[in-house]
């Protein structure tokens, strides 16, 4: 069965007008196709917890071995290596995402390692100022403090079975 063009035309015209002529299309045209929808703030205050001793020796979701020296943070969604600046009680620290979590089920968005919490002076669950500041490549040594340089002329202590090597 054929439908005459004159009967279809009003519906086609109405549909085309509704799709193309609305204020959203005009706004996108004025901004070069970029949506001016509100963007979620990068800087915010979020609940954080800390973890450590019970997890030492375990491998993080990003591939690091957790030790007392590791400085980092766990987050459920950010990619490994994302750098986040935290502020708490006048202290600030920029920490890499090295794990998934937190799993405290108290609404926390961040889970800091023991050393990271210590650097910020955090002793319990707290509200921290947060801001994503960058990203670095994820490596097995991410979050470890830089190795202390050996002073010139100093011999390194290499042990074999507890006996210093000659």
DSSP file (Angstrom, degrees, kcal/mol; ACC not computed):
  #  RESIDUE AA STRUCTURE BP1 BP2  ACC     N-H-->O    O-->H-N    N-H-->O    O-->H-N    TCO  KAPPA ALPHA  PHI   PSI    X-CA   Y-CA   Z-CA
    1    1 A X              0   0    0      0, 0.0     2,-0.4     0, 0.0     0, 0.0   0.000 360.0 360.0 360.0 131.8    0.0    0.0    0.0
    2    2 A X        -     0   0    0      0, 0.0     2,-0.5     0, 0.0     0, 0.0  -0.800 360.0-149.2 -99.7 136.7    1.4    3.4   -1.0
    3    3 A X        -     0   0    0     -2,-0.4     5,-0.1     2,-0.0     0, 0.0  -0.916  28.1-113.6-104.6 127.4    0.9    6.5    1.2
    4    4 A X    >>  -     0   0    0     -2,-0.5     3,-1.3     1,-0.1     4,-1.1  -0.273  20.1-123.5 -60.4 143.5    0.7    9.7   -0.7
    5    5 A X  H 3> S+     0   0    0      1,-0.3     4,-2.8     2,-0.2     3,-0.4   0.843 108.4  62.1 -55.8 -38.5    3.6   12.1   -0.1
    6    6 A X  H 3> S+     0   0    0      1,-0.2     4,-0.6     2,-0.2    -1,-0.3   0.763 103.2  49.8 -65.1 -24.3    1.2   14.9    1.0
    7    7 A X  H <4 S+     0   0    0     -3,-1.3     4,-0.4     2,-0.1    -1,-0.2   0.801 116.4  41.0 -82.0 -29.2    0.0   12.8    4.0
    8    8 A X  H >X S+     0   0    0     -4,-1.1     4,-2.0    -3,-0.4     3,-0.8   0.819  98.1  76.9 -84.3 -33.6    3.6   12.0    5.1
    9    9 A X  H 3X S+     0   0    0     -4,-2.8     4,-2.7     1,-0.3     5,-0.2   0.841  90.0  52.6 -51.4 -46.6    5.1   15.4    4.6
   10   10 A X  H 3X S+     0   0    0     -4,-0.6     4,-2.2     1,-0.2    -1,-0.3   0.888 111.5  47.6 -60.9 -36.1    3.6   17.1    7.7
   11   11 A X  H <> S+     0   0    0     -3,-0.8     4,-2.5    -4,-0.4    -1,-0.2   0.905 112.6  48.1 -70.1 -40.5    5.0   14.3   10.0
   12   12 A X  H  X S+     0   0    0     -4,-2.0     4,-2.5     2,-0.2     5,-0.2   0.920 113.4  48.0 -63.7 -44.5    8.4   14.5    8.4
   13   13 A X  H  X S+     0   0    0     -4,-2.7     4,-2.1    -5,-0.2    -2,-0.2   0.907 112.4  48.9 -63.6 -42.8    8.5   18.3    8.7
   14   14 A X  H  X S+     0   0    0     -4,-2.2     4,-2.1    -5,-0.2    -2,-0.2   0.914 113.0  47.2 -63.9 -43.7    7.4   18.1   12.4
   15   15 A X  H  X S+     0   0    0     -4,-2.5     4,-2.0     2,-0.2    -2,-0.2   0.909 112.2  49.5 -65.7 -42.8   10.0   15.4   13.2
   16   16 A X  H  X S+     0   0    0     -4,-2.5     4,-2.4     1,-0.2     5,-0.4   0.889 111.9  48.7 -64.5 -39.6   12.8   17.3   11.5
   17   17 A X  H  X S+     0   0    0     -4,-2.1     4,-1.9     1,-0.2    -1,-0.2   0.904 110.9  50.0 -66.6 -41.5   11.9   20.6   13.3
   18   18 A X  H  < S+     0   0    0     -4,-2.1     4,-0.3    -5,-0.2    -2,-0.2   0.875 117.0  40.9 -65.4 -37.3   11.8   18.9   16.7
   19   19 A X  H  < S+     0   0    0     -4,-2.0    -2,-0.2    -5,-0.1    -1,-0.2   0.879 127.7  25.4 -79.8 -39.4   15.2   17.2   16.2
   20   20 A X  H  < S+     0   0    0     -4,-2.4    -3,-0.2    -5,-0.2    -2,-0.2   0.736 115.6  54.1-102.4 -24.8   17.1   20.0   14.6
   21   21 A X  S  < S+     0   0    0     -4,-1.9    -1,-0.1    -5,-0.4    -3,-0.1   0.378  77.9 114.2 -98.8   7.7   15.6   23.3   15.6
   22   22 A X  S  > S-     0   0    0     -4,-0.3     4,-1.6    -5,-0.1     3,-0.4  -0.201  80.0-104.5 -75.8 168.4   15.6   23.0   19.4
   23   23 A X  H  > S+     0   0    0      1,-0.2     4,-2.5     2,-0.2     5,-0.2   0.793 117.4  61.2 -63.2 -28.9   17.6   25.2   21.8
   24   24 A X  H  > S+     0   0    0      2,-0.2     4,-2.3     1,-0.2    -1,-0.2   0.915 104.9  47.3 -65.5 -41.1   20.1   22.4   22.4
   25   25 A X  H  > S+     0   0    0     -3,-0.4     4,-2.1     2,-0.2    -1,-0.2   0.896 112.0  50.6 -66.4 -39.0   21.1   22.3   18.8
   26   26 A X  H  X S+     0   0    0     -4,-1.6     4,-2.2     2,-0.2    -2,-0.2   0.915 110.3  49.6 -63.8 -42.9   21.4   26.1   18.7
   27   27 A X  H  X S+     0   0    0     -4,-2.5     4,-1.4     1,-0.2    -2,-0.2   0.898 110.8  49.4 -64.0 -41.0   23.6   26.0   21.8
   28   28 A X  H  <>S+     0   0    0     -4,-2.3     5,-3.9     1,-0.2     6,-0.4   0.884 110.4  51.0 -66.0 -37.6   25.9   23.3   20.3
   29   29 A X  H ><5S+     0   0    0     -4,-2.1     3,-1.1     1,-0.2    -2,-0.2   0.895 108.5  51.9 -65.9 -38.8   26.2   25.3   17.1
   30   30 A X  H 3<5S+     0   0    0     -4,-2.2    -1,-0.2     1,-0.2    -2,-0.2   0.785 112.9  44.7 -68.8 -27.0   27.2   28.4   19.0
   31   31 A X  T ><5S-     0   0    0     -4,-1.4     3,-0.6    -5,-0.1    -1,-0.2   0.255 120.1-103.8-101.4  12.6   29.9   26.6   20.9
   32   32 A X  T < 5S-     0   0    0     -3,-1.1    -3,-0.2     1,-0.2    -2,-0.1   0.787  79.6 -50.9  72.7  26.7   31.3   24.8   17.9
   33   33 A X  T 3 <S+     0   0    0     -5,-3.9     2,-0.5     1,-0.3    -1,-0.2   0.495 105.4 130.1  89.9   3.6   29.7   21.5   18.9
   34   34 A X    <   -     0   0    0     -3,-0.6    -1,-0.3    -6,-0.4     2,-0.2  -0.811  58.7-125.0 -95.4 127.6   31.0   21.5   22.5
   35   35 A X        -     0   0    0     -2,-0.5    -7,-0.0     1,-0.1   -11,-0.0  -0.455   9.3-154.5 -70.0 138.2   28.4   20.9   25.1
   36   36 A X        +     0   0    0     -2,-0.2    -1,-0.1     2,-0.0     3,-0.1   0.025  44.7 142.1-100.6  26.8   28.2   23.5   27.8
   37   37 A X        -     0   0    0      1,-0.1    -2,-0.0     0, 0.0     0, 0.0  -0.342  65.0 -87.0 -64.4 148.4   26.8   21.0   30.3
   38   38 A X        -     0   0    0      1,-0.1     2,-0.4     3,-0.0    -1,-0.1  -0.303  42.0-138.5 -60.4 139.6   28.0   21.6   33.9
   39   39 A X        -     0   0    0     -3,-0.1     2,-0.1     1,-0.0     3,-0.1  -0.806  21.6-109.7 -99.8 139.0   31.3   19.8   34.6
   40   40 A X        -     0   0    0     -2,-0.4    -1,-0.0     1,-0.1     2,-0.0  -0.423  45.4 -98.9 -65.7 141.5   31.8   18.0   37.9
   41   41 A X        -     0   0    0      1,-0.1    -1,-0.1    -2,-0.1    -3,-0.0  -0.328  21.0-152.7 -65.9 141.7   34.3   19.8   40.1
   42   42 A X  S    S+     0   0    0      1,-0.1    90,-0.6    -3,-0.1     2,-0.5   0.792  84.0  61.1 -80.9 -29.8   37.8   18.5   40.1
   43   43 A X  E    S+A  131   0A   0     88,-0.2     2,-0.3    86,-0.0    88,-0.2  -0.858  70.7 136.8-102.3 127.6   38.4   19.8   43.6
   44   44 A X  E     -A  130   0A   0     86,-2.0    86,-3.3    -2,-0.5     2,-0.5  -0.970  52.6-102.4-157.6 171.7   36.2   18.5   46.4
   45   45 A X  E     +A  129   0A   0     -2,-0.3     2,-0.3    84,-0.2    84,-0.2  -0.888  44.2 175.2-102.2 131.9   36.2   17.3   50.0
   46   46 A X  E     -A  128   0A   0     82,-2.7    82,-3.0    -2,-0.5     2,-0.3  -0.967  33.8-104.6-140.1 153.5   35.9   13.5   50.4
   47   47 A X  E     -A  127   0A   0     -2,-0.3    62,-2.5    60,-0.3    63,-1.3  -0.567  40.7-174.3 -77.2 136.4   35.9   10.9   53.1
   48   48 A X  E     -Ab 126 110A   0     78,-2.9    78,-2.2    -2,-0.3     2,-0.2  -0.976  13.1-174.0-135.6 147.8   39.1    8.9   53.4
   49   49 A X  E     - b   0 111A   0     61,-2.1    63,-2.9    -2,-0.3     2,-0.3  -0.650  19.2-130.4-121.1-178.3   40.3    5.9   55.5
   50   50 A X  E     - b   0 112A   0     61,-0.3     2,-0.3    -2,-0.2    63,-0.2  -0.973  17.1-172.7-138.2 156.5   43.7    4.3   55.8
   51   51 A X  E     + b   0 113A   0     61,-2.7    63,-0.8    -2,-0.3    66,-0.2  -0.919  25.1 114.7-140.8 164.2   45.1    0.8   55.6
   52   52 A X    >>  +     0   0    0     -2,-0.3     3,-3.6    61,-0.2     4,-0.6  -0.387  52.7  59.1 178.3 -96.9   48.4   -0.9   56.1
   53   53 A X  G >4 S+     0   0    0      1,-0.3     3,-0.9     2,-0.2    15,-0.1   0.725 106.8  51.6 -45.3 -40.7   49.8   -3.5   58.6
   54   54 A X  G 34 S+     0   0    0      1,-0.2    -1,-0.3     3,-0.0    -3,-0.0   0.623 113.9  46.1 -71.8 -10.6   47.4   -6.3   57.8
   55   55 A X  G X4 S+     0   0    0     -3,-3.6     3,-2.2     3,-0.1    11,-0.3   0.414  77.5 128.9-112.0  -0.8   48.1   -6.0   54.1
   56   56 A X  T << S+     0   0    0     -3,-0.9    11,-0.2    -4,-0.6     3,-0.1  -0.319  75.6  23.8 -59.6 136.2   51.9   -5.7   54.1
   57   57 A X  T 3  S+     0   0    0      9,-3.4    -1,-0.3     1,-0.4     2,-0.2   0.194  97.6 116.1  92.4 -15.4   53.5   -8.2   51.7
   58   58 A X    <   -     0   0    0     -3,-2.2     8,-2.9     8,-0.2     2,-0.4  -0.509  69.4-115.1 -83.2 155.3   50.3   -8.4   49.5
   59   59 A X  B     -G   65   0B   0      6,-0.2     6,-0.2    -2,-0.2    -1,-0.1  -0.766  28.3-131.0 -90.8 134.2   50.3   -7.2   45.9
   60   60 A X    >   -     0   0    0      4,-3.5     3,-1.6    -2,-0.4    39,-0.2  -0.269  28.5-102.2 -75.7 168.6   48.1   -4.1   45.2
   61   61 A X  T 3  S+     0   0    0      1,-0.3    38,-0.2     2,-0.1    -1,-0.1   0.730 124.4  53.2 -63.3 -21.8   45.7   -4.1   42.2
   62   62 A X  T 3  S-     0   0    0     36,-1.4    -1,-0.3     2,-0.1    37,-0.1   0.415 125.0 -99.7 -96.3   0.5   48.2   -2.0   40.3
   63   63 A X  S <  S+     0   0    0     -3,-1.6     2,-0.2     1,-0.3    -2,-0.1   0.485  77.6 129.7 101.1   3.7   51.1   -4.4   40.9
   64   64 A X        -     0   0    0     34,-0.4    -4,-3.5    77,-0.1     2,-0.6  -0.622  58.3-123.8 -88.1 150.5   53.1   -2.9   43.8
   65   65 A X  B     -G   59   0B   0     75,-0.5     2,-0.4    -6,-0.2    -6,-0.2  -0.854  31.6-124.9 -91.7 122.7   54.0   -5.0   46.8
   66   66 A X        +     0   0    0     -8,-2.9    -9,-3.4    -2,-0.6     2,-0.3  -0.543  42.7 158.4 -75.1 124.3   52.7   -3.2   49.9
   67   67 A X    >   -     0   0    0     -2,-0.4     3,-1.1   -11,-0.2   -12,-0.0  -0.835  57.5 -97.0-131.7 170.6   55.3   -2.4   52.5
   68   68 A X  T 3  S+     0   0    0     -2,-0.3    47,-0.2     1,-0.2   -15,-0.0   0.769 122.2  56.9 -61.6 -23.2   55.4    0.2   55.3
   69   69 A X  T 3  S+     0   0    0     45,-0.1    76,-0.3    46,-0.1    -1,-0.2   0.657  79.6 109.1 -83.2 -15.6   57.4    2.5   53.0
   70   70 A X    <   -     0   0    0     -3,-1.1    45,-0.6    74,-0.1     2,-0.6  -0.416  51.2-162.7 -68.9 132.4   54.8    2.7   50.2
   71   71 A X        +     0   0    0     72,-3.1    25,-0.5    44,-0.2     2,-0.3  -0.965  39.4 102.1-116.8 114.4   53.0    6.0   49.9
   72   72 A X        -     0   0    0     -2,-0.6    41,-2.3    23,-0.2     2,-0.3  -0.947  53.2-114.6-171.1-172.2   49.9    5.8   47.8
   73   73 A X  E     -dC  97 112A   0     23,-2.0    25,-2.6    -2,-0.3    26,-1.1  -0.983  14.4-134.1-144.8 150.1   46.1    5.7   47.8
   74   74 A X  E     +dC  99 111A   0     37,-2.5    37,-1.5    -2,-0.3     2,-0.3  -0.880  25.8 170.7-106.2 140.4   43.4    3.3   46.7
   75   75 A X        -     0   0    0     24,-2.1    27,-0.2    -2,-0.4    35,-0.1  -0.989  33.6-134.2-146.1 146.9   40.4    4.4   44.7
   76   76 A X  S    S+     0   0    0     33,-0.4    26,-0.1    -2,-0.3    -1,-0.1   0.805  97.3  18.2 -73.0 -29.1   37.7    2.3   43.1
   77   77 A X  S    S+     0   0    0     24,-0.1    -1,-0.1     2,-0.1     2,-0.1   0.716  92.4  98.0-120.4 -25.9   37.6    4.0   39.6
   78   78 A X  S    S-     0   0    0      1,-0.1    -3,-0.2     4,-0.0     3,-0.1  -0.389  76.6-105.4 -71.9 145.2   40.7    6.1   38.9
   79   79 A X    >   -     0   0    0      1,-0.1     3,-1.8    -2,-0.1    18,-0.3  -0.294  43.6 -89.0 -66.2 152.4   43.4    4.5   36.7
   80   80 A X  T 3  S+     0   0    0      1,-0.2    58,-0.2    18,-0.1    18,-0.2  -0.365 114.8  30.9 -58.8 136.3   46.6    3.3   38.3
   81   81 A X  T 3  S+     0   0    0     16,-2.5    55,-2.1     1,-0.3    -1,-0.2   0.324  78.9 144.3  95.1  -7.5   49.2    6.1   38.4
   82   82 A X  E <   -E  135   0A   0     -3,-1.8    15,-1.8    53,-0.2     2,-0.5  -0.477  45.9-135.7 -64.5 131.5   46.7    9.0   38.7
   83   83 A X  E     -EF 134  96A   0     51,-3.1    50,-2.6    13,-0.2    51,-1.2  -0.804  23.3-174.5 -95.1 127.9   48.2   11.7   40.9
   84   84 A X  E     -EF 132  95A   0     11,-2.7    11,-3.0    -2,-0.5     2,-0.5  -0.981  17.1-142.8-124.6 129.6   45.8   13.1   43.5
   85   85 A X  E     -EF 131  94A   0     46,-3.5    46,-1.4    -2,-0.4     2,-0.4  -0.818  20.9-166.2 -93.4 127.0   46.7   16.1   45.8
   86   86 A X  E     -EF 130  93A   0      7,-3.4     7,-2.2    -2,-0.5     2,-0.4  -0.877   6.3-166.4-112.8 144.3   45.3   15.7   49.3
   87   87 A X  E     +EF 129  92A   0     42,-2.1    42,-2.5    -2,-0.4     2,-0.3  -0.997  14.0 161.7-130.7 137.7   45.1   18.4   52.0
   88   88 A X  E >   - F   0  91A   0      3,-2.6     3,-2.2    -2,-0.4    40,-0.1  -0.916  67.3 -16.7-156.8 125.6   44.3   17.9   55.7
   89   89 A X  T 3  S-     0   0    0     -2,-0.3     3,-0.1     1,-0.3    39,-0.0   0.856 128.4 -46.6  47.7  46.1   44.9   20.1   58.7
   90   90 A X  T 3  S+     0   0    0      1,-0.3     2,-0.3     0, 0.0    -1,-0.3   0.448 118.1 108.7  81.5  -0.6   47.3   22.4   56.9
   91   91 A X  E <   -F   88   0A   0     -3,-2.2    -3,-2.6    29,-0.2     2,-0.3  -0.788  47.4-166.1-106.8 153.5   49.3   19.5   55.4
   92   92 A X  E     +F   87   0A   0     -2,-0.3     2,-0.3    -5,-0.2    -5,-0.2  -0.989   9.3 174.6-138.9 148.1   49.4   18.5   51.8
   93   93 A X  E     -F   86   0A   0     -7,-2.2    -7,-3.4    -2,-0.3     2,-0.6  -0.978  23.8-141.3-151.6 139.8   50.6   15.4   49.9
   94   94 A X  E     -F   85   0A   0     -2,-0.3     2,-0.3    -9,-0.3    -9,-0.3  -0.923  31.3-176.3-103.2 121.2   50.4   14.3   46.2
   95   95 A X  E     -F   84   0A   0    -11,-3.0   -11,-2.7    -2,-0.6     2,-0.3  -0.910  21.5-128.5-124.1 143.0   49.8   10.6   46.1
   96   96 A X  E     -F   83   0A   0    -25,-0.5   -23,-2.0    -2,-0.3     2,-0.6  -0.633  29.0-112.2 -86.2 148.3   49.6    8.1   43.2
   97   97 A X  E     +d   73   0A   0    -15,-1.8   -16,-2.5   -18,-0.3   -23,-0.2  -0.702  47.9 158.7 -75.5 121.3   46.6    5.7   42.9
   98   98 A X  E     +     0   0A   0    -25,-2.6   -36,-1.4    -2,-0.6   -34,-0.4   0.402  55.0  22.2-124.6  -2.5   48.2    2.2   43.5
   99   99 A X  E    S-d   74   0A   0    -26,-1.1   -24,-2.1   -38,-0.2     2,-0.3  -0.941  73.0-102.4-156.3 172.1   45.2    0.1   44.6
  100  100 A X        +     0   0    0     -2,-0.3     2,-0.3   -26,-0.3   -24,-0.2  -0.818  64.2  16.9-102.4 146.4   41.4   -0.4   44.5
  101  101 A X        -     0   0    0     -2,-0.3   -25,-0.2     1,-0.2    10,-0.2  -0.903  33.7-143.2 147.2-172.5   39.3    0.4   47.4
  102  102 A X        +     0   0    0     -2,-0.3    -1,-0.2   -27,-0.2     3,-0.1   0.525  30.7 176.2 -81.9 164.6   38.3    1.4   50.0
  103  103 A X        +     0   0    0     -2,-0.1     8,-0.0     1,-0.1    -2,-0.0  -0.003  46.3 111.1-122.4  26.6   36.2   -1.4   51.3
  104  104 A X  S    S-     0   0    0      4,-0.1    -1,-0.1     1,-0.0     7,-0.0   0.637  72.1-139.4 -76.9 -14.4   35.3    0.1   54.7
  105  105 A X  S    S+     0   0    0      3,-0.1    -2,-0.1    -3,-0.1    -1,-0.0   0.840  72.8 111.0  57.4  36.0   31.6    0.4   53.6
  106  106 A X  S    S-     0   0    0      2,-0.1    -1,-0.1   -59,-0.0    -3,-0.0   0.196  99.2 -93.2-120.4  13.9   31.3    3.8   55.3
  107  107 A X  S    S+     0   0    0      1,-0.3   -60,-0.3    -5,-0.1     2,-0.1   0.478  73.6 152.5  89.8   3.3   31.1    5.9   52.2
  108  108 A X        -     0   0    0      1,-0.1    -1,-0.3   -62,-0.1   -60,-0.2  -0.391  31.5-166.7 -68.8 144.2   34.8    6.7   51.9
  109  109 A X  S    S+     0   0    0    -62,-2.5   -33,-0.4     1,-0.1     2,-0.3   0.570  70.9  46.3-102.4 -15.0   36.1    7.4   48.4
  110  110 A X  E     -b   48   0A   0    -63,-1.3   -61,-2.1   -35,-0.1     2,-0.4  -0.938  55.0-166.2-131.6 149.8   39.8    7.0   49.3
  111  111 A X  E     -bC  49  74A   0    -37,-1.5   -37,-2.5    -2,-0.3   -61,-0.3  -0.911  19.5-158.6-136.1 107.0   42.0    4.6   51.3
  112  112 A X  E     -bC  50  73A   0    -63,-2.9   -61,-2.7    -2,-0.4   -39,-0.2  -0.539  20.0-112.4 -87.6 149.4   45.5    5.9   52.1
  113  113 A X  E  >  -b   51   0A   0    -41,-2.3     4,-2.6   -63,-0.2     5,-0.2  -0.331  37.2-103.3 -69.7 163.8   48.5    3.7   52.9
  114  114 A X  H  > S+     0   0    0    -63,-0.8     4,-2.5     1,-0.2     5,-0.2   0.914 122.6  48.3 -56.6 -46.0   49.8    4.0   56.4
  115  115 A X  H  > S+     0   0    0    -45,-0.6     4,-2.2   -47,-0.2    -1,-0.2   0.866 111.0  50.7 -66.2 -36.2   52.7    6.2   55.4
  116  116 A X  H  > S+     0   0    0    -46,-0.4     4,-1.4     2,-0.2    -1,-0.2   0.919 111.7  47.3 -66.3 -43.4   50.5    8.5   53.4
  117  117 A X  H  X>S+     0   0    0     -4,-2.6     5,-2.8     1,-0.2     4,-0.7   0.903 111.9  51.3 -63.2 -40.5   48.1    8.9   56.3
  118  118 A X  H ><5S+     0   0    0     -4,-2.5     3,-0.8    -5,-0.2    -2,-0.2   0.899 105.7  55.0 -63.1 -41.2   51.1    9.6   58.6
  119  119 A X  H 3<5S+     0   0    0     -4,-2.2    -1,-0.2     1,-0.3    -2,-0.2   0.824 112.5  43.4 -62.7 -31.3   52.4   12.2   56.2
  120  120 A X  H 3<5S-     0   0    0     -4,-1.4    -1,-0.3    -3,-0.2   -29,-0.2   0.528 114.0-116.5 -90.5  -6.5   49.1   14.1   56.4
  121  121 A X  T <<5 +     0   0    0     -3,-0.8     2,-0.5    -4,-0.7    -3,-0.2   0.747  61.5 153.8  77.6  23.3   48.7   13.6   60.1
  122  122 A X      < +     0   0    0     -5,-2.8    -1,-0.3    -6,-0.2    -2,-0.1  -0.742  17.8 167.2 -90.2 128.0   45.6   11.5   59.7
  123  123 A X        +     0   0    0     -2,-0.5     2,-0.3    -3,-0.1    -1,-0.1   0.536  66.2  10.4-115.0 -12.4   44.9    9.1   62.6
  124  124 A X  S    S-     0   0    0     -7,-0.1    -1,-0.1   -75,-0.1   -76,-0.1  -0.838 106.7 -46.4-149.6-177.8   41.3    8.0   61.8
  125  125 A X  S    S+     0   0    0     -2,-0.3     2,-0.3    -3,-0.1   -76,-0.2  -0.391  71.4 168.9 -57.9 135.8   38.7    8.3   59.1
  126  126 A X  E     -A   48   0A   0    -78,-2.2   -78,-2.9   -80,-0.1     2,-0.6  -0.953  41.6-105.7-149.4 163.5   38.7   12.0   58.0
  127  127 A X  E     -A   47   0A   0     -2,-0.3     2,-0.3   -80,-0.2   -80,-0.2  -0.863  42.6-170.8 -94.5 122.7   37.4   14.4   55.4
  128  128 A X  E     -A   46   0A   0    -82,-3.0   -82,-2.7    -2,-0.6     2,-0.4  -0.860  26.6-119.1-116.3 148.2   40.2   15.4   53.1
  129  129 A X  E     -AE  45  87A   0    -42,-2.5   -42,-2.1    -2,-0.3     2,-0.3  -0.725  41.1-169.1 -79.2 132.1   40.5   18.1   50.4
  130  130 A X  E     +AE  44  86A   0    -86,-3.3   -86,-2.0    -2,-0.4     2,-0.3  -0.939  19.7 169.8-129.7 148.9   41.2   16.3   47.1
  131  131 A X  E     -AE  43  85A   0    -46,-1.4   -46,-3.5    -2,-0.3     2,-0.4  -0.908  31.6-128.9-155.3 128.5   42.2   17.4   43.6
  132  132 A X  E     + E   0  84A   0    -90,-0.6   -48,-0.2    -2,-0.3     3,-0.1  -0.663  31.5 171.3 -77.0 127.0   43.4   15.3   40.6
  133  133 A X  E     -     0   0A   0    -50,-2.6     2,-0.3    -2,-0.4   -49,-0.2   0.524  50.2 -51.2-119.0  -8.9   46.6   16.8   39.4
  134  134 A X  E     - E   0  83A   0    -51,-1.2   -51,-3.1     2,-0.0     2,-0.3  -0.995  48.0 -98.6 167.0-165.8   48.0   14.4   36.8
  135  135 A X  E     - E   0  82A   0     -2,-0.3     2,-0.3   -53,-0.3   -53,-0.2  -0.990  20.6-168.6-150.9 144.0   49.0   10.9   35.9
  136  136 A X        -     0   0    0    -55,-2.1    -2,-0.0    -2,-0.3     3,-0.0  -0.890  41.7 -82.8-126.9 159.4   52.3    9.0   35.8
  137  137 A X        -     0   0    0     -2,-0.3     2,-0.5     1,-0.1   -56,-0.1  -0.345  46.4-115.9 -62.4 142.8   53.1    5.6   34.3
  138  138 A X        +     0   0    0    -58,-0.2     2,-0.3     4,-0.0    -1,-0.1  -0.699  45.7 164.8 -81.4 124.4   52.2    2.6   36.6
  139  139 A X    >   -     0   0    0     -2,-0.5     3,-1.7    -3,-0.0   -58,-0.0  -0.906  52.0-106.9-133.2 162.8   55.3    0.7   37.6
  140  140 A X  T 3  S+     0   0    0     -2,-0.3   -75,-0.5     1,-0.3   -77,-0.0   0.705 121.1  51.4 -63.3 -17.6   56.0   -1.9   40.3
  141  141 A X  T >  S+     0   0    0    -77,-0.1     3,-2.2     2,-0.1    -1,-0.3   0.361  77.0 130.5-100.8   5.5   57.9    0.8   42.2
  142  142 A X  T <  S+     0   0    0     -3,-1.7     3,-0.1     1,-0.3   -80,-0.1  -0.401  75.2  21.7 -60.2 128.4   55.2    3.4   42.1
  143  143 A X  T 3  S+     0   0    0      1,-0.4   -72,-3.1    -2,-0.1    -1,-0.3   0.228  93.9 120.5  97.1 -13.3   54.7    4.8   45.6
  144  144 A X  S <  S-     0   0    0     -3,-2.2    -1,-0.4   -74,-0.2   -74,-0.1  -0.609  70.8-109.6 -81.4 144.6   58.1    3.7   46.9
  145  145 A X        -     0   0    0    -76,-0.3     3,-0.1    -2,-0.2    -1,-0.1  -0.395  46.4 -89.7 -67.0 152.0   60.4    6.5   48.2
  146  146 A X        -     0   0    0      1,-0.1    -1,-0.1    -2,-0.0     2,-0.1  -0.327  50.9 -98.0 -61.4 145.5   63.3    7.2   45.9
  147  147 A X        -     0   0    0      1,-0.1     2,-0.3    -3,-0.1    -1,-0.1  -0.402  39.6-112.1 -65.2 136.9   66.4    5.1   46.8
  148  148 A X        -     0   0    0     -2,-0.1    -1,-0.1    -3,-0.1     2,-0.1  -0.540  35.6-114.8 -70.6 131.0   68.9    7.0   48.9
  149  149 A X        -     0   0    0     -2,-0.3     2,-0.4     1,-0.1    -1,-0.1  -0.380  25.9-116.4 -67.3 144.8   72.0    7.7   47.0
  150  150 A X        -     0   0    0      1,-0.1     3,-0.1    -2,-0.1    -1,-0.1  -0.691  34.2-113.8 -80.2 128.2   75.2    5.9   48.3
  151  151 A X    >   -     0   0    0     -2,-0.4     3,-2.0     1,-0.1    -1,-0.1  -0.304  42.3 -90.8 -61.3 145.9   77.7    8.5   49.4
  152  152 A X  T 3  S+     0   0    0      1,-0.3    -1,-0.1    -3,-0.0     3,-0.1  -0.313 111.8  15.4 -58.8 136.3   80.9    8.6   47.3
  153  153 A X  T 3  S+     0   0    0      1,-0.3     2,-0.4    -3,-0.1    -1,-0.3   0.326  94.3 126.5  84.6  -8.6   83.6    6.2   48.6
  154  154 A X    <   -     0   0    0     -3,-2.0     2,-0.3     1,-0.0    -1,-0.3  -0.682  57.3-132.8 -86.1 134.7   81.2    4.4   50.8
  155  155 A X        -     0   0    0     -2,-0.4     2,-0.2    -3,-0.1    -4,-0.1  -0.660  19.5-124.9 -83.8 138.4   81.1    0.6   50.4
  156  156 A X        -     0   0    0     -2,-0.3     2,-0.8    -6,-0.1    -1,-0.0  -0.599  21.7-120.0 -82.5 147.4   77.7   -1.0   50.2
  157  157 A X        -     0   0    0     -2,-0.2     2,-0.5     7,-0.1    -1,-0.1  -0.779  33.6-179.4 -91.3 109.2   76.9   -3.7   52.6
  158  158 A X        -     0   0    0     -2,-0.8     7,-2.9     7,-0.3     2,-0.4  -0.934  10.3-159.3-108.9 127.1   76.2   -6.9   50.7
  159  159 A X  E     -H  164   0C   0     -2,-0.5     2,-0.5     5,-0.2     5,-0.2  -0.831  14.5-166.3-112.2 148.7   75.3   -9.9   52.9
  160  160 A X  E >  S-H  163   0C   0      3,-2.2     3,-1.4    -2,-0.4    -2,-0.0  -0.926  83.2 -23.2-129.5 106.3   75.4  -13.6   52.1
  161  161 A X  T 3  S-     0   0    0     -2,-0.5     3,-0.1     1,-0.3    -1,-0.1   0.839 125.7 -52.8  63.1  32.8   73.6  -15.7   54.7
  162  162 A X  T 3  S+     0   0    0      1,-0.2     2,-0.5     0, 0.0    -1,-0.3   0.407 117.5 109.6  85.6  -4.1   74.0  -13.0   57.3
  163  163 A X  E <  S-H  160   0C   0     -3,-1.4    -3,-2.2     0, 0.0    -1,-0.2  -0.925  75.3-116.5-108.3 123.9   77.8  -12.7   56.8
  164  164 A X  E     -H  159   0C   0     -2,-0.5    -5,-0.2    -5,-0.2     2,-0.2  -0.314  32.4-119.8 -58.5 135.9   79.1   -9.5   55.2
  165  165 A X              0   0    0     -7,-2.9    -7,-0.3     1,-0.1    -1,-0.1  -0.488 360.0 360.0 -75.8 147.2   80.7  -10.3   51.9
  166  166 A X              0   0    0     -2,-0.2    -1,-0.1     0, 0.0    -2,-0.1   0.464 360.0 360.0 -82.1 360.0   84.4   -9.3   51.5
